[in-house]
């Protein structure tokens, strides 16, 4: 590979890194609720209790449900908004996934 080619690859990598920085944060922000909500689903199926830390649940709420009012119990609110509370079980829901 020539020096010019290597310079081009380095420039492309730098550009891609800058362009995807916000995307990476958004994917990470969506990965956390995937982990904690599906962990809840799995252990609940085995009658084991699971509760995410309130600070994590609050951060997830703020990121994927920005329209939600602050809740006294952020974990219960996250379960409710994601259709996992008894009163909302099975309801359709959608998280806010816009890159920001």
N, C-alpha and C positions, 0 to 999 in steps of 0.2 A: 504494500500500500504506500502511496506517495505521501509526502508531507502535506501537499494540498488536500489530498483525500482525508488524511487524519485531521487536518484543520476543519474541514467540512463536517466531519463526524462530530468533532468537539463542539462546533457551533450548533449543529442540529441538537445535540444532547442538551446543551445549555438552554436553547430555545424551548425544547420540549419540557425541560424541568420548570422553567418559568411559567409556561402555559398551563401545566398540569398541577401546579402547587395548590391552587384552590380546589381542584378536582380531588386531589388526594385527601385533603381535609374533609371534603364532603363524603367521600367514600368511607373514611374512618368514622365520621359522625354517624353514618348509617350502619357500620359494622358493629358498633357497641350495642345499639338496640337489638340487632339480630342476635347477638350473643346472649344478652340477658333475657330477652323475651322467649327465645327458643329454649334456653336453659330452664326457664319457668315451665314451659310447655312439657318438656321431657320429664322433669322431676315431679311435676304435678300428676302426670300419668301414672306415676309409681307411688302416689300418696306421700310424697316427701315435700316439705315446705321449702320455699326459696323466696328470698326477698333481696332485691338489689339495694345497695347503699342509697340512702336518700339523696346524697349529693350527685351520684351518678344518674339516678332517675330524674332528678330536677334538670340536669344538663341535657339529658336526652329529650325531655319534654320541651325544653326551650329550643332545641334544634329541629326536631321533627314535627312538633305540634306548636309552632310559634303563636298560633291564635288562641291557645288554651290559657285560661286564667291561672294565676299561681294557685297551687293547691296546698292544703295543710299536709296532705300525705302524698308526695309526688309518686311513689311507687304504685299506690292504689289508683291514682289518676292515670298513670301510664298504662296500667292493666285495663282500665275502663276505656280509654281512648283507642287502645289497640284491639278491642273486642275480646278481652280475656276476663273481664269481670262478669259475675253471674248475670247482671242486668244487660250486658252488651255482648255476651258470648255469641260468636258467629256473625256479628254485624260486619258490614263492609267498612273498611277504613283505608285511608291513604295518608302517608306521611309527606311532609314538606321536603322535597328533595332538590330544590333549586340550589345551584352552586352559589355560595355566598361567603 
